[in-house]
Amino acid sequence: MSRKNSTRNYWQQHYLSFKELNITQREYCRQNELGYWTFNKWKRIFDQEITSTSLQQLPVTYHPVKTEKLEIILPDNVKISIPEDFSEQTLRKIMSALRRDS
């Protein structure tokens, strides 16, 4: 194992031990005779790695759902079924006429 990997493993073990305890970073460093600022540097590295791996972007596939009709249910159980390609202008006229009649 290279010196770089053994150094990383050393600090990673301390990082994981620290995460299990409910003490301050300063207290952990004091108890384990670690340099506070060196531990802080490694802690930021490991915290960032956890954050960056937990917020991965995943591909999303969109499949629009094709509806055949829209159904409007009015009082007295009156149903109006409107096909998808129905004219918006005609629908407005129908709605206006229904409002006048009620």
N, C-alpha and C positions, 0 to 999 in steps of 0.2 A: 504494500500500500504506500502510495506516495506521501510525502510530508504534508502536502496541501490537503489531501483527503483525510489524513489522520487529524490534522488541525480542525478541519470542518467537522469531523465526527466528534471530536472532543467537545467543541462548542455546542454542537447539536444535542449531545447528551445532557449538557448543562441546561440548555434551553428547555428541553422536554421535562427535566426534573423541576426546573423553576415553574413551568406551567402547571404542574401538579400541586404545587404548594400555594397556600394563600398568604404569602408574605410579599413585602416590597422587593423590588429589584436590588436596592441597596442592601437590604438585609440578607438576601440570597448571596450576593457577592461577598459580604462580610463573613458569613458562615462558611463559605467555600474558598475563601482567600483568593477571590478573582478580582481582576481590575474592573471597576465599574464601567468605564468608558469602552473597554474592549468587549465586555459582555454586552453592553448596550448596542454596539455596532453589529455584533452577531445576531442579537435579538431582532433588530430591525430587518436584517437580511432574511431571517426565518419567518418573521411576521409577514414580510412582503411576498415571500414565496407562497405562503398559505393563502394570502389574499388573491394573488394572481391566478392560482390554480382553482380557487373556489368560484371565480367569476368568469368561467370560460364562456365564449360565445359558441352557441350551437346552431347548426343550420336549421332553418325553419322552412317547411314546405307548406304552401298555401293552396288549398283546394276549395275554390268557391262552391258554395252549395247553390244549385240551381233550383229555384222554386217555380212551380208551375202556375201558382196563383196566390193571390192575397185574399184572405177572407175577412170581411167586416161583419160583425154581428151587432145588430141594432136592437133596441127594446122590442118586446113582443116577439122575440126569437126570429126576427127578419135577418136573413143572411145575404150578403152580397159577395159574390166570388168574382175577383178581377184577375184576368190572366196577366202574366208578366209584361207582355208587350202592349198592354192596354194604354190608350192615349191619356196622358196626364190632363190635358185640357178637357176631355170628355168627363173624366172623373171629377174634376172641379165643378163642372156643370151639374152633374148628378148630386154632389154634396150640397151645392147651393140650392137646388130644387128641394132636397130633403129638409134643409133648414127652414125654407119658406113654409113647407107643409106642416111642420111640427108646431 
